[in-house]
Amino acid sequence: MKPLRLMWVLAAMLLWGAVGRADDVITNVMSPVASYQYPNDIGSEAVTNGGLVSPFASYQYPSDLGSEGLTNGGLMSPIASYQYFEWPGNDVLQLNSSPLASYYYQYLNALSLLVVPTDRLPKTAETTPAIAYPYPTLLQLKRFEGGSFTSTPGFPPDLSKMAVVLTHGWNSNPDLWAKDMAALMVSRMGAAAPNIFAWDWRDAAQSGPCDPGTPESRTAVEGAVLGQALMAKLGLDYAQPVHFVGSSLGTLVNAAAADYLHTTTAKGAGAYSPSKTHVTLFDEAEIAKDVHCTQFALKIGQLLTKLGNPLAPKTPSDHPLPKEFAWADNYVSAFGVFHENAANVLLTNGLPTSAPDFGALVDAITEFHGYPYRWYTNSIGNPAGNSALMGFRWSFEQNSLAPVPAVRTAFVQASSGSELDLVEKDYDEVRDMLKQRIAKFRSAAYSAIGQVAEDAVAVYGQVTTEVLTVGPPVGSGDAIMNWVVNLFTGGSGGGGLAPRPKNAGDGTNVPAYAWIPLVVPSNAVAMSFDFKIQGEWSDDYVAAALNGTNCLSLAGGRLETNVLLSSGPIDVVAMAGQTNEFFVGIVGGTSTNAQLTVQDVWFYTVAAPSLQTGPNGSVLSVSWPLSGQGFELQSTTNLSDRSSWAAVTNAPAIVDLQNMVTNAVSGSSMFYRLRKQ
């Protein structure tokens, strides 16, 4: 794609008054209310001596944005302020402020995509994830009473006691583990036992064995309703600690519920205190995001390798920890990752690496995935029978979290003794052990920068674009390009790109949308993009869609500002080899100074697996990665005869997390290859 030049004219309206336009620079704007002048020579005496003056608005342009003049208020006015930046992504953009009006000016010589204003508005399907299952209800919150969980308990909760919330995961329900844990907790604590709840989302948590992404996409909604249900049961002014205990995808549900309870002031109620929130994770499953059955190889690649660094930051929509909490303990077995703001335990007993076939390995990994909640239940019943470095001992129920192990600590199961025995090790050392474990599943992944078709980008509201050259020319001479899209909310005024006041005086605000024609490579299986938010977001959402179907929807209030986040992998197998429409937007329009930056769109393709051979005693072993499912091992004794290749009939076994076939060594030469079925 050849870089496209900026092809639009900036128009600015400051308060009631004047409009100025020019090809290269804005030279004069006169108004009885505001005056403005822009000299070609920034260091000119006119500017230095106050050439820009007005009884209502003042303006100053420093060459050095970090200068003392700017720091001490070089840009100031009781009514309007103005700032000029050569690059919209500069962190100082947040300084753009005024009680009544602000003005944004993009550097006119920056490369840009061709942007065309439109009155088009996004459809509901572009901004809202589809919910193809019954919407959760408050009745899904059940309380432990008489040895079981019930939605109609015989007596109300004791508001003088703390609450424990147990949330199951994928293809599970409370009776599979939460009931046993609750019964043991009551037996252990007696009259001091807390109010114990379980969130029963079994209907929404169900999916086929290759589709964890479907229930994962429902966790945010389930969590919000769980928060509502807890508030309905415990009241608006509940002041006792809450301990969220979640397994697998249940960790994501709990995080969303905690965020809801911590931010309910926006909903007209008193928020629950994060300082009284304890979060326990059992092999959290954020890795399940966007993993569906579209293609089995993609499923293996995403589920077991995350198509990249499995320890990279994830978006808060699939994060197992709420934004704020008092303490978190994290128990990892099959799929979880370490978190620097938690105390972490790597469980190793029973890690499956071998199986007679792939189905048996999946069953063994599933069993190991559930090991953390069994380990923790054991710690409730045996608080003194081990070194007690982690487990139930460290909870509001036992010690009011005073003291607890420090965050960014790491523990590993001891090689002998009780399974509860742990050894503390260096955090980075144990995280590397976890990386090595995941690497055994891994197959290589190739990536390419997402290219925009040579069509106009349709925008609504305040949207700017920039093209960045990030690589040398390729092929016919076109340089590899990356691009940035900036979206801003602002005052009403319809579609278009003209900078506008933050508040146009009618009390309404304008959201910002962009529709980008995106070329998906023919061999792509997934895509991802990075994004960052700035400013105040109120109730606005970040939304993204492909061909009219939402693929990302995040509440701005849950996102950390000024931090680059990743969307995670998005399945694009059905869109490969086509030009597709990529929608991004700030949805809601309630914020007056929200900014969204979208960049670094990448496409991924899982590489074909490679064969490895070697002697194994008296036989020859041939192996390839587990991600090579769907490939057939073939052999021949004659490379010159293409028709002589035949399938190897030995069923592969799983050895050290690799497909492996063994054959007797004969006197003749034998050649092997993998062929896609």
C-alpha positions as CSV (number, residue, x, y, z in Angstrom):
1,M,0.0,0.0,0.0
2,K,1.4,3.4,-0.9
3,P,1.2,6.1,1.8
4,L,-1.7,8.5,1.4
5,R,-1.3,12.2,2.0
6,L,-3.6,14.2,4.2
7,M,-6.4,15.4,2.0
8,W,-8.7,17.5,4.2
9,V,-8.9,21.0,5.4
10,L,-9.0,21.9,9.1
11,A,-11.7,24.2,10.2
12,A,-11.9,25.7,13.7
13,M,-14.6,27.6,15.4
14,L,-13.5,29.3,18.6
15,L,-16.5,30.4,20.8
16,W,-19.0,32.3,18.7
17,G,-16.6,33.7,16.2
18,A,-14.3,33.4,13.3
19,V,-13.1,30.7,11.0
20,G,-9.6,30.7,9.5
21,R,-8.2,28.4,6.7
22,A,-4.9,28.2,4.9
23,D,-2.9,25.8,2.9
24,D,0.2,25.5,5.1
25,V,-0.4,27.5,8.2
26,I,-3.3,29.4,9.8
27,T,-2.1,33.0,9.6
28,N,-5.0,35.2,10.9
29,V,-8.2,34.8,12.8
30,M,-10.0,37.9,14.0
31,S,-12.9,38.0,16.4
32,P,-14.4,40.6,18.8
33,V,-14.2,37.9,21.4
34,A,-11.0,36.0,20.6
35,S,-7.9,37.0,18.6
36,Y,-5.3,34.6,17.2
37,Q,-2.1,34.9,15.2
38,Y,0.3,32.2,14.0
39,P,3.8,33.5,12.8
40,N,6.0,31.4,10.5
41,D,8.9,32.3,12.8
42,I,8.0,30.7,16.1
43,G,10.9,32.6,17.8
44,S,9.7,36.0,16.5
45,E,9.7,39.0,18.7
46,A,5.9,39.4,18.1
47,V,5.2,36.1,19.8
48,T,7.8,36.7,22.6
49,N,6.3,40.1,23.4
50,G,2.7,38.9,23.4
51,G,1.6,39.3,19.8
52,L,-1.4,37.2,20.5
53,V,-3.7,39.0,23.0
54,S,-7.4,39.2,23.7
55,P,-9.5,40.3,26.7
56,F,-11.1,36.8,26.6
57,A,-8.5,34.4,25.1
58,S,-4.7,34.2,25.2
59,Y,-2.4,32.1,23.2
60,Q,1.3,31.2,23.4
61,Y,3.2,28.6,21.4
62,P,6.5,27.4,22.9
63,S,9.1,25.6,20.7
64,D,9.9,23.3,23.6
65,L,6.8,21.6,25.0
66,G,8.7,20.9,28.2
67,S,9.7,24.5,28.7
68,E,9.2,26.4,31.9
69,G,6.9,28.8,30.1
70,L,4.5,26.0,29.3
71,T,4.9,24.5,32.8
72,N,4.0,27.8,34.4
73,G,0.9,28.4,32.3
74,G,2.1,29.6,28.9
75,L,-1.3,28.4,27.6
76,M,-4.0,30.0,29.7
77,S,-7.3,31.8,29.4
78,P,-10.4,32.1,31.6
79,I,-12.5,31.0,28.6
80,A,-10.4,29.3,26.0
81,S,-7.0,27.6,25.6
82,Y,-5.1,26.4,22.5
83,Q,-2.4,23.8,22.0
84,Y,-0.5,22.7,18.9
85,F,1.2,19.3,18.6
86,E,3.2,17.9,15.7
87,W,2.2,14.3,16.7
88,P,-1.3,13.6,18.1
89,G,0.0,10.6,20.1
90,N,2.3,12.7,22.3
91,D,1.6,12.1,25.9
92,V,1.3,15.9,26.5
93,L,-1.9,15.8,24.6
94,Q,-3.6,15.4,27.9
95,L,-2.6,19.0,28.7
96,N,-5.2,20.2,26.2
97,S,-7.7,21.7,28.5
98,S,-10.1,24.6,29.1
99,P,-13.2,25.2,31.2
100,L,-15.1,26.1,28.1
101,A,-13.3,25.3,24.9
102,S,-10.3,23.5,23.5
103,Y,-8.8,23.3,20.1
104,Y,-6.8,20.5,18.4
105,Y,-4.5,21.1,15.4
106,Q,-2.8,18.2,13.6
107,Y,0.6,18.8,11.9
108,L,-0.4,19.3,8.3
109,N,2.7,17.5,6.8
110,A,2.0,14.2,8.6
111,L,1.2,11.2,6.4
112,S,-2.4,10.2,6.7
113,L,-5.0,7.8,5.4
114,L,-7.6,9.4,3.2
115,V,-10.4,10.3,5.6
116,V,-13.9,11.1,4.5
117,P,-16.6,12.3,6.9
118,T,-19.8,10.4,7.0
119,D,-23.2,10.6,8.8
120,R,-23.2,6.9,9.1
121,L,-23.8,5.5,12.6
122,P,-22.7,2.0,13.9
123,K,-25.3,-0.7,14.1
124,T,-26.0,-2.5,17.4
125,A,-24.2,-5.6,16.1
126,E,-21.0,-3.6,15.7
127,T,-21.0,-2.2,19.2
128,T,-22.6,-4.9,21.3
129,P,-21.5,-8.5,21.6
130,A,-24.2,-11.0,20.6
131,I,-25.9,-12.8,23.5
132,A,-27.2,-16.1,22.1
133,Y,-28.0,-17.5,25.5
134,P,-30.5,-16.6,28.3
135,Y,-29.5,-13.3,30.0
136,P,-28.3,-14.0,33.5
137,T,-30.7,-13.5,36.4
138,L,-30.3,-12.7,40.1
139,L,-31.6,-16.2,40.9
140,Q,-28.3,-17.7,39.8
141,L,-26.8,-16.5,43.1
142,K,-27.2,-19.3,45.5
143,R,-26.4,-19.5,49.2
144,F,-25.0,-22.5,51.1
145,E,-27.5,-23.8,53.6
146,G,-28.0,-27.3,55.0
147,G,-25.2,-28.9,53.0
148,S,-26.2,-27.5,49.6
149,F,-26.6,-24.4,47.5
150,T,-30.1,-23.0,47.2
151,S,-31.6,-19.8,45.6
152,T,-34.4,-19.8,48.2
153,P,-32.6,-20.1,51.6
154,G,-34.7,-20.3,54.8
155,F,-33.1,-17.3,56.5
156,P,-31.4,-14.1,55.3
157,P,-27.6,-13.7,55.3
158,D,-25.9,-12.5,58.5
159,L,-24.7,-9.0,57.6
160,S,-22.3,-9.0,60.5
161,K,-20.2,-11.7,58.8
162,M,-18.1,-11.6,55.7
163,A,-19.0,-13.2,52.4
164,V,-17.3,-15.8,50.3
165,V,-18.3,-16.1,46.6
166,L,-17.4,-19.4,44.8
167,T,-17.6,-19.3,41.0
168,H,-17.1,-22.3,38.7
169,G,-15.7,-22.3,35.3
170,W,-16.1,-23.8,31.8
171,N,-18.5,-26.8,31.4
172,S,-18.9,-27.0,35.2
173,N,-21.3,-26.2,38.0
174,P,-21.2,-25.5,41.8
175,D,-21.9,-29.1,42.8
176,L,-18.7,-30.3,41.1
177,W,-16.4,-28.6,43.6
178,A,-17.9,-25.5,45.3
179,K,-20.3,-27.6,47.5
180,D,-17.4,-29.7,48.9
181,M,-15.3,-26.6,49.6
182,A,-18.2,-24.8,51.3
183,A,-19.1,-27.8,53.4
184,L,-15.4,-28.2,54.6
185,M,-15.3,-24.4,55.3
186,V,-18.4,-24.6,57.5
187,S,-17.1,-27.8,59.3
188,R,-13.8,-26.1,59.9
189,M,-15.1,-22.7,61.1
190,G,-18.4,-23.7,62.8
191,A,-20.3,-20.7,64.1
192,A,-17.7,-18.3,62.7
193,A,-18.3,-19.5,59.1
194,P,-19.0,-16.7,56.7
195,N,-22.0,-16.2,54.3
196,I,-21.1,-18.6,51.5
197,F,-22.5,-18.0,48.0
198,A,-22.1,-19.7,44.6
199,W,-22.7,-18.2,41.2
200,D,-24.4,-20.9,39.1
201,W,-23.8,-19.9,35.4
202,R,-23.7,-23.5,34.1
203,D,-26.0,-22.8,31.1
204,A,-23.8,-19.9,29.9
205,A,-20.6,-21.8,30.7
206,Q,-21.4,-24.7,28.4
207,S,-19.8,-25.2,25.0
208,G,-18.2,-27.8,22.8
209,P,-14.8,-29.2,23.7
210,C,-13.0,-26.9,21.2
211,D,-15.0,-23.7,21.9
212,P,-14.0,-22.2,25.3
213,G,-14.1,-18.7,23.6
214,T,-17.9,-18.7,23.6
215,P,-18.4,-19.0,27.4
216,E,-15.4,-16.7,27.8
217,S,-17.2,-14.0,25.8
218,R,-20.1,-14.2,28.3
219,T,-18.1,-13.7,31.5
220,A,-18.3,-9.9,31.6
221,V,-22.1,-9.9,31.5
222,E,-22.3,-12.7,34.0
223,G,-20.0,-10.8,36.3
224,A,-22.0,-7.6,36.2
225,V,-25.2,-9.5,37.1
226,L,-23.4,-11.3,39.9
227,G,-22.4,-7.9,41.3
228,Q,-26.0,-6.8,41.1
229,A,-27.2,-10.0,42.8
230,L,-24.7,-9.7,45.7
231,M,-25.8,-6.1,46.2
232,A,-29.4,-7.2,46.3
233,K,-28.6,-9.9,48.9
234,L,-26.2,-8.0,51.1
235,G,-27.5,-4.4,50.7
236,L,-26.0,-1.2,49.5
237,D,-24.1,-0.4,52.7
238,Y,-22.6,-3.9,53.3
239,A,-19.2,-3.2,55.0
240,Q,-17.8,-6.7,55.6
241,P,-15.0,-8.3,53.6
242,V,-15.8,-10.2,50.4
243,H,-13.6,-13.2,49.3
244,F,-14.0,-14.0,45.6
245,V,-12.8,-17.6,44.8
246,G,-13.0,-18.6,41.1
247,S,-11.9,-21.5,38.9
248,S,-11.0,-21.3,35.3
249,L,-13.4,-18.9,33.5
250,G,-15.0,-18.2,36.9
251,T,-12.1,-16.0,37.7
252,L,-13.1,-13.6,34.9
253,V,-16.7,-13.6,36.1
254,N,-15.5,-12.7,39.7
255,A,-13.3,-9.9,38.4
256,A,-16.2,-8.2,36.6
257,A,-18.4,-8.6,39.7
258,A,-15.8,-7.0,41.9
259,D,-15.3,-4.1,39.5
260,Y,-19.1,-3.6,39.5
261,L,-19.3,-3.5,43.3
262,H,-16.3,-1.1,43.5
263,T,-17.8,1.4,41.1
264,T,-21.5,1.5,42.0
265,T,-21.4,5.1,43.0
266,A,-22.1,5.9,39.3
267,K,-25.3,3.8,39.7
268,G,-26.6,5.7,42.7
269,A,-25.3,3.5,45.5
270,G,-22.4,3.3,47.9
271,A,-19.4,1.3,46.5
272,Y,-18.0,-1.7,48.3
273,S,-14.5,-1.1,49.5
274,P,-11.6,-2.7,47.4
275,S,-9.6,-2.7,50.7
276,K,-12.0,-5.5,51.8
277,T,-11.8,-7.5,48.6
278,H,-9.7,-10.7,48.5
279,V,-9.4,-12.6,45.1
280,T,-8.3,-16.3,44.8
281,L,-7.6,-17.7,41.3
282,F,-7.6,-21.4,40.4
283,D,-5.8,-21.8,37.0
284,E,-7.4,-18.7,35.5
285,A,-8.4,-19.1,31.9
286,E,-8.0,-15.7,30.2
287,I,-6.2,-17.7,27.5
288,A,-9.6,-18.9,26.3
289,K,-10.5,-15.5,24.7
290,D,-11.5,-15.9,21.1
291,V,-10.7,-19.6,20.9
292,H,-13.4,-21.3,18.8
293,C,-13.8,-24.3,16.6
294,T,-13.4,-22.5,13.3
295,Q,-10.2,-24.5,12.6
296,F,-8.7,-27.2,14.8
297,A,-5.1,-26.0,14.2
298,L,-6.1,-22.5,15.2
299,K,-7.8,-23.9,18.3
300,I,-4.6,-25.7,19.3
301,G,-2.5,-22.6,18.4
302,Q,-4.6,-20.2,20.4
303,L,-5.5,-22.4,23.4
304,L,-2.0,-23.8,23.9
305,T,0.2,-21.0,22.6
306,K,-2.0,-17.9,22.6
307,L,-0.3,-17.1,19.3
308,G,2.5,-15.2,21.0
309,N,3.7,-14.5,24.5
310,P,1.2,-16.1,26.9
311,L,2.4,-13.8,29.6
312,A,1.8,-10.5,27.7
313,P,-0.7,-8.0,29.2
314,K,-4.3,-8.8,28.3
315,T,-7.3,-6.5,28.0
316,P,-9.3,-6.0,31.2
317,S,-12.3,-7.7,29.6
318,D,-10.5,-11.0,29.9
319,H,-8.5,-10.3,33.0
320,P,-9.0,-12.4,36.1
321,L,-8.1,-9.7,38.6
322,P,-10.3,-6.6,39.3
323,K,-8.8,-3.2,39.0
324,E,-8.5,-2.8,42.8
325,F,-8.3,-5.3,45.6
326,A,-6.6,-5.9,48.9
327,W,-4.7,-9.1,48.1
328,A,-4.8,-11.9,45.5
329,D,-3.4,-15.5,45.6
330,N,-3.0,-17.2,42.2
331,Y,-2.7,-21.0,41.8
332,V,-1.5,-22.1,38.3
333,S,-1.6,-25.6,36.8
334,A,-2.4,-26.1,33.1
335,F,-3.3,-22.7,31.5
336,G,-3.0,-19.9,34.1
337,V,-0.2,-17.3,34.1
338,F,1.6,-15.5,36.8
339,H,0.5,-12.0,37.9
340,E,2.9,-9.5,39.4
341,N,0.3,-8.0,41.7
342,A,-0.5,-11.4,43.3
343,A,1.2,-14.1,45.3
344,N,1.7,-17.0,42.8
345,V,1.9,-20.8,43.2
346,L,3.0,-23.2,40.4
347,L,1.5,-26.6,40.9
348,T,3.4,-29.4,39.3
349,N,2.1,-32.7,40.7
350,G,0.3,-34.6,38.0
351,L,1.4,-32.4,35.0
352,P,0.6,-34.6,32.0
353,T,3.2,-34.9,29.3
354,S,2.4,-38.3,27.8
355,A,-0.7,-40.1,26.6
356,P,-1.7,-42.9,24.2
357,D,-3.4,-40.4,21.9
358,F,-4.4,-36.7,21.7
359,G,-7.9,-37.3,23.1
360,A,-6.4,-38.9,26.2
361,L,-4.0,-36.0,26.6
362,V,-6.9,-33.5,26.4
363,D,-8.7,-35.4,29.2
364,A,-5.5,-35.5,31.3
365,I,-4.9,-31.7,30.9
366,T,-8.6,-31.1,31.7
367,E,-8.1,-33.1,34.9
368,F,-5.0,-31.2,35.8
369,H,-6.8,-27.9,35.1
370,G,-9.0,-28.7,38.0
371,Y,-6.2,-29.5,40.4
372,P,-5.9,-26.1,42.1
373,Y,-9.3,-26.1,43.7
374,R,-8.7,-29.6,45.0
375,W,-5.3,-28.4,46.4
376,Y,-6.9,-25.4,48.0
377,T,-9.8,-27.5,49.5
378,N,-7.1,-29.8,51.0
379,S,-5.5,-26.7,52.6
380,I,-8.8,-25.8,54.3
381,G,-8.9,-29.3,56.0
382,N,-5.2,-29.4,56.8
383,P,-4.1,-25.9,57.9
384,A,-1.2,-27.1,60.1
385,G,-0.2,-30.3,58.3
386,N,2.2,-28.6,55.9
387,S,4.5,-25.6,55.7
388,A,1.4,-23.4,55.1
389,L,3.3,-21.0,52.8
390,M,0.0,-20.5,50.8
391,G,-3.6,-21.7,50.8
392,F,-6.6,-21.1,53.0
393,R,-4.5,-19.9,55.9
394,W,-4.0,-16.6,54.1
395,S,-7.6,-15.3,53.8
396,F,-10.0,-12.9,55.5
397,E,-11.6,-15.9,57.0
398,Q,-8.5,-17.0,58.9
399,N,-6.3,-14.0,59.6
400,S,-8.0,-10.9,58.2
401,L,-5.1,-10.7,55.7
402,A,-2.7,-9.6,58.3
403,P,0.0,-10.5,57.3
404,V,0.0,-12.2,54.0
405,P,2.8,-13.1,51.5
406,A,4.0,-10.2,49.4
407,V,2.9,-9.7,45.8
408,R,5.3,-10.8,43.1
409,T,6.3,-13.8,45.1
410,A,6.4,-17.3,43.6
411,F,6.1,-20.8,45.2
412,V,6.5,-24.2,43.6
413,Q,5.4,-27.6,45.0
414,A,8.1,-29.4,46.8
415,S,9.3,-32.6,45.2
416,S,8.6,-34.8,48.3
417,G,6.3,-34.8,51.3
418,S,2.8,-33.4,51.4
419,E,1.3,-32.0,48.2
420,L,0.6,-28.9,50.2
421,D,4.4,-28.3,50.9
422,L,5.7,-25.5,48.8
423,V,9.1,-23.9,48.3
424,E,9.6,-20.2,47.7
425,K,11.7,-19.3,44.7
426,D,12.7,-16.3,42.7
427,Y,9.7,-14.9,40.8
428,D,11.5,-14.6,37.5
429,E,12.9,-18.1,37.8
430,V,9.5,-19.7,38.4
431,R,7.9,-17.6,35.6
432,D,10.6,-19.0,33.3
433,M,9.6,-22.5,34.4
434,L,6.1,-21.7,33.4
435,K,7.2,-20.3,30.0
436,Q,9.1,-23.6,29.4
437,R,6.0,-25.6,30.2
438,I,3.9,-23.6,27.7
439,A,6.7,-23.8,25.1
440,K,6.3,-27.5,24.9
441,F,2.9,-26.9,23.3
442,R,4.1,-24.3,21.0
443,S,4.4,-24.1,17.2
444,A,5.9,-21.1,15.5
445,A,3.6,-18.3,14.5
446,Y,4.3,-15.8,11.7
447,S,2.9,-12.3,11.7
448,A,2.4,-9.4,9.2
449,I,1.3,-5.8,9.6
450,G,-2.3,-5.2,8.7
451,Q,-2.7,-3.2,5.5
452,V,-5.4,-0.8,4.6
453,A,-7.0,-1.0,1.2
454,E,-6.6,2.0,-1.0
455,D,-10.1,3.2,-0.2
456,A,-11.2,6.1,2.0
457,V,-11.6,5.6,5.8
458,A,-15.2,6.6,6.7
459,V,-15.4,8.6,10.0
460,Y,-18.0,10.1,12.2
461,G,-17.0,12.8,14.8
462,Q,-13.4,13.8,15.6
463,V,-11.0,11.3,14.0
464,T,-7.5,11.7,12.8
465,T,-5.1,9.2,11.2
466,E,-1.4,8.9,10.7
467,V,0.8,6.5,8.7
468,L,4.1,5.3,10.1
469,T,6.7,3.7,7.9
470,V,8.1,0.8,10.0
471,G,10.0,-1.2,7.5
472,P,12.0,-1.1,4.2
473,P,10.4,-1.4,0.8
474,V,9.2,-4.9,-0.1
475,G,8.6,-6.5,-3.5
476,S,7.6,-3.8,-6.0
477,G,8.9,-1.1,-3.8
478,D,6.1,-0.3,-1.4
479,A,7.3,0.3,2.1
480,I,5.8,-1.7,5.0
481,M,3.5,0.7,6.7
482,N,1.8,0.8,10.1
483,W,-1.0,3.3,10.9
484,V,-2.6,5.0,13.9
485,V,-6.2,6.1,14.3
486,N,-7.0,8.6,17.0
487,L,-10.7,9.2,18.0
488,F,-11.9,12.0,20.2
489,T,-15.3,12.7,21.8
490,G,-16.5,16.3,21.7
491,G,-19.4,18.7,21.5
492,S,-22.3,18.1,19.1
493,G,-22.1,19.2,15.5
494,G,-22.5,16.0,13.4
495,G,-19.9,14.1,11.4
496,G,-16.7,15.6,10.1
497,L,-13.2,16.3,11.1
498,A,-13.2,20.0,12.1
499,P,-11.9,20.5,15.7
500,R,-14.7,21.6,17.9
501,P,-15.2,23.0,21.4
502,K,-15.6,20.4,24.1
503,N,-19.1,21.7,24.8
504,A,-21.0,23.4,22.1
505,G,-23.5,24.7,24.5
506,D,-26.5,22.4,24.0
507,G,-25.5,19.8,26.6
508,T,-24.9,17.0,24.2
509,N,-21.7,15.2,23.2
510,V,-20.6,13.5,20.0
511,P,-19.0,10.0,19.9
512,A,-16.4,9.1,17.4
513,Y,-16.3,6.2,14.9
514,A,-14.1,4.9,12.1
515,W,-14.7,2.2,9.4
516,I,-11.4,1.0,7.9
517,P,-11.1,-1.2,4.8
518,L,-8.7,-3.8,6.1
519,V,-7.0,-6.4,3.8
520,V,-6.7,-9.8,5.6
521,P,-3.9,-12.0,4.2
522,S,-4.9,-15.2,2.5
523,N,-3.0,-17.4,5.1
524,A,-4.1,-15.5,8.2
525,V,-5.9,-17.3,11.0
526,A,-6.0,-14.5,13.6
527,M,-5.5,-10.8,14.1
528,S,-4.9,-8.5,17.0
529,F,-4.5,-4.8,17.6
530,D,-3.2,-2.5,20.3
531,F,-5.1,0.4,21.8
532,K,-4.8,3.0,24.5
533,I,-7.4,5.3,26.1
534,Q,-6.8,8.8,27.6
535,G,-9.0,11.3,29.4
536,E,-12.3,10.7,31.3
537,W,-14.5,8.0,29.9
538,S,-17.6,8.1,32.1
539,D,-20.0,5.4,30.7
540,D,-18.4,5.2,27.2
541,Y,-17.2,2.0,25.7
542,V,-14.4,0.9,23.4
543,A,-16.0,-1.1,20.6
544,A,-14.5,-2.9,17.6
545,A,-16.1,-5.0,14.9
546,L,-15.3,-7.0,11.7
547,N,-17.8,-6.9,8.9
548,G,-20.5,-5.7,11.2
549,T,-20.0,-8.2,14.0
550,N,-18.6,-7.0,17.3
551,C,-15.3,-8.5,18.4
552,L,-14.4,-6.3,21.3
553,S,-16.5,-4.3,23.7
554,L,-14.9,-2.8,26.9
555,A,-16.2,-0.3,29.4
556,G,-13.8,2.6,29.5
557,G,-14.2,2.8,33.3
558,R,-12.5,-0.6,33.6
559,L,-9.5,0.4,31.5
560,E,-6.2,1.9,32.8
561,T,-5.4,5.1,31.0
562,N,-2.2,5.8,29.1
563,V,-1.3,2.1,28.9
564,L,-1.1,0.2,25.6
565,L,-3.4,-2.8,25.8
566,S,-3.9,-5.7,23.4
567,S,-7.2,-7.0,22.0
568,G,-5.9,-10.5,22.1
569,P,-6.3,-12.9,19.0
570,I,-9.4,-12.5,16.9
571,D,-10.4,-15.3,14.6
572,V,-10.2,-14.2,10.9
573,V,-10.1,-17.6,9.1
574,A,-13.4,-16.9,7.4
575,M,-12.2,-13.5,6.2
576,A,-8.8,-14.5,4.8
577,G,-7.9,-13.3,1.4
578,Q,-10.5,-10.5,1.4
579,T,-10.9,-6.8,2.1
580,N,-13.0,-6.6,5.2
581,E,-14.4,-3.6,7.2
582,F,-12.8,-3.0,10.5
583,F,-14.9,-0.7,12.8
584,V,-13.5,1.0,15.9
585,G,-15.3,3.6,18.0
586,I,-15.9,5.4,21.3
587,V,-19.5,4.4,21.9
588,G,-21.9,6.3,24.2
589,G,-21.0,9.9,23.7
590,T,-21.3,10.8,27.3
591,S,-17.7,11.9,27.8
592,T,-16.4,15.3,26.7
593,N,-12.7,14.5,26.5
594,A,-12.3,10.8,25.9
595,Q,-9.5,9.7,23.4
596,L,-8.9,6.3,21.9
597,T,-5.8,5.4,19.9
598,V,-5.8,2.2,17.8
599,Q,-2.5,1.0,16.3
600,D,-0.3,-2.1,15.6
601,V,-2.8,-4.3,13.7
602,W,-1.2,-7.7,13.1
603,F,-2.2,-10.8,11.4
604,Y,-1.0,-14.3,12.4
605,T,-0.6,-17.6,10.7
606,V,0.4,-20.8,12.5
607,A,3.4,-22.3,10.8
608,A,3.4,-25.8,9.4
609,P,4.9,-28.2,11.9
610,S,8.4,-29.5,11.4
611,L,9.5,-33.2,11.7
612,Q,12.2,-34.4,14.0
613,T,13.7,-37.9,13.8
614,G,16.2,-39.8,16.0
615,P,17.1,-43.3,17.2
616,N,15.2,-44.6,20.2
617,G,16.9,-47.9,21.1
618,S,16.3,-50.3,18.2
619,V,13.6,-48.2,16.6
620,L,13.4,-44.8,14.9
621,S,11.2,-42.1,16.4
622,V,9.5,-39.4,14.3
623,S,7.9,-36.5,16.2
624,W,6.2,-33.2,15.5
625,P,4.4,-30.5,17.6
626,L,0.9,-31.0,19.0
627,S,-0.2,-28.0,17.1
628,G,0.2,-30.1,13.9
629,Q,-3.2,-31.7,14.4
630,G,-4.8,-32.3,10.9
631,F,-1.4,-33.3,9.4
632,E,-0.8,-36.9,8.2
633,L,2.6,-38.6,8.5
634,Q,3.6,-40.3,5.3
635,S,6.6,-42.3,4.2
636,T,8.3,-43.5,1.0
637,T,11.5,-45.4,0.0
638,N,11.7,-43.6,-3.4
639,L,11.8,-39.8,-3.5
640,S,11.7,-39.8,-7.3
641,D,8.3,-41.5,-7.4
642,R,5.7,-38.9,-6.2
643,S,2.9,-41.4,-6.2
644,S,4.8,-43.7,-3.8
645,W,4.0,-41.7,-0.6
646,A,1.8,-43.6,1.7
647,A,0.3,-42.9,5.1
648,V,2.1,-44.3,8.1
649,T,-0.5,-46.5,9.8
650,N,1.0,-46.3,13.3
651,A,-1.2,-44.1,15.5
652,P,0.9,-41.3,17.1
653,A,1.3,-41.4,20.8
654,I,1.9,-38.3,22.9
655,V,5.4,-38.2,24.4
656,D,6.7,-35.1,26.2
657,L,3.9,-33.1,24.6
658,Q,4.9,-34.1,21.1
659,N,3.2,-36.4,18.6
660,M,5.5,-39.4,18.2
661,V,5.6,-42.5,15.9
662,T,8.1,-45.2,16.2
663,N,9.1,-47.6,13.4
664,A,11.6,-50.5,13.3
665,V,14.9,-49.7,11.6
666,S,15.3,-51.7,8.4
667,G,18.2,-52.0,5.9
668,S,16.6,-49.7,3.3
669,S,16.3,-45.9,3.4
670,M,13.0,-44.4,4.5
671,F,11.8,-40.9,4.0
672,Y,9.1,-39.1,6.0
673,R,6.9,-36.0,5.5
674,L,3.8,-34.4,6.9
675,R,0.9,-33.7,4.6
676,K,-2.1,-31.5,5.4
677,Q,-5.2,-33.7,5.3
